[in-house]
């Protein structure tokens, strides 16, 4: 088994790291936008949790340490401080805590969301209509892009929160978070960038990204499992937000065990919730260790080369690709239109090529463990099933 430490970052991960992921012994895996492939070390970490539980029962001290190890690893990933990171069970939990801190019954009650948000964001935003919020959708143009100017048109002095996913799970488009942030901040609004489809495969630096809140989780490119997420909150913003959705681990002193008051932690831990998702923490810390060892910049460069190869091949096939060619406007996800996407996904699955779909689009998600041969095999299969491409 190859360690990520042995990989020459000049040539990229790809083949050297594939031995960490057993699925490649039997399949071509191109579905990291839904679920990252399972690594040996992630399986080993979960078995470590089970062994400790079996041997010692409650290992609370170590479980709390895993929670803090994950918080610190996310902080390093985002070029942030650990005190500015909340550990959540999902983006849903983090965003719900965030909006619970917003007074939406006054003049500043508008929430602006893009059409490319994950359902979590849209559904939670619309749930705030019960508290007096007005929700405004920003729609893409005919080319599929949602330029920052469209956000600016929807933002005014009534806007409390602007949501702009860093990378669309529906099309692969990448928002200009910095420009959107400028428009929002000029109106006094907070900006949330859900980065679930980017973190682990796209370099994210919260010092320059332009958002006030960045969310994500471990089930995709961070190579962990479901049930674990994070929310980074800019310190200046956090200080003014006191969530009313809370839990035990959000308290100033979690072991005070007080039921007599509400004492939210001074740090972003105030957006944590109840008992942490212990099994997911073991998996999450292990998966993140792989990403850290390879390095996100190396992963992004490797994936960019694979995506270029895929896009070149799709152009030769005459396929319709809504994902932009410009690397600065996309990430690891490439989408291809199909006239029967369910049949296409099924035909590829029959050949042990694992992909996914949204609407009428085939989704191909590339990551650190993919290689040129994966792309070529997919292109050969798509040529055989050309009648299923739009």
C-alpha positions, 0 to 999 in steps of 0.5 A: 500500500502506497502512503501519500507521503511517497507521492511525487507531487510533481507528477501528481497523485493518481496511480501511486495513491490508488492502492489506498482505495480498494474500489479501483480493483473492480471499478472505475470510480468517478462519483466523488461529487456524491461520495468519496471512495473508501480508503484503507486508512478510513476503514482502519480508523472506523475499526479503531473506534469499534475496538476502543468501544469494545475494549474500554466502553466510553472513551470520552476523552479520546472522542473529544480529542477527535472532535478537536483534531477534526476542527484543527484539520479543517482550520488548516485546510481553510487557512483559518484558526481553529477557534473560527471553525464549528464542527457540525453533523451537516451543512444543514445543522450549521446553516440552521444554527446560523440563521437562528442568530439572524433577526429576520422580523425587521427591515433587514429580512431578505435572504438571497440564494442562487439557483445552484444552491443545494436543497439544504440552503434553499429549504432552510432559507424558505423555512425562515419565511415563517419568521418573516424572511423574504427569499429572492432567487438569483437565476443563471443566464442562457450560458448557465453562468450566474455572474456577480452582477445578477447577485448585485441586482438582488442585494439591497439594504434589506438583505441579511444573508447572501448564499452563493455556493462555491461550486454548483453540484448541478452543473459544475459552475464556480461562483465568483465569491469574491465579487459577490461578497463585495456587493453583499458587504457594501449593503451590510449583508453576510455571505455564506459560501457552501463549499461542499463540492469544492473542499478537498479538491479546490484550494480554499483560503478564507482569508481571500475567498470573500465569504463570511461563512464557509460550510462543507463536509467530509462525505465527498472530496474529503474522503470521510463519511456522512454525518460530519461537517464544518462551518467557518465563521469570520470572527467579526461576524461571529461576535454579533451572532448568538444562535438560538439553535444550540446544543451541549457542545456549543456551551462555554463549558461543556462539562459544567453540565448546567441546565440553568442558563444559556452560555454560548462559547465565545468561539465558533464552537457556539455553532456546534450542537449536541454529542459529536458524531463520533464514528464519522469523526474517526473516518473524517480525521483519517480521510482528511489526513490523505488530503493533507498529505497530498496537498490541495494545490497538488490535487487541484492541479492533477484534477485540472489536467484530468478535466482538460483531457475529459473535456477535449474528448467530449468535444470530439464526441460532439457532446453538450457540456454545460460545465465551463472550459475555463479552469478558473470557472469550474472545479472537479465536476464535469457535467454532460447532457443526456437525452436519457440520463438514467439509461446512460448511468445504468449502461455505464454501471453495467461496465463498472463505471460509477458516475451519477446524475442530476436533472438531464446531466451525467456527472463525472467527478474527478479526484486525487485517485483518478488517472488518465486511463479512467478518463479514456475508459469513460470516453470510450464507453460514451462513444459506444453509447453516443445515442444517449448523449444530447 
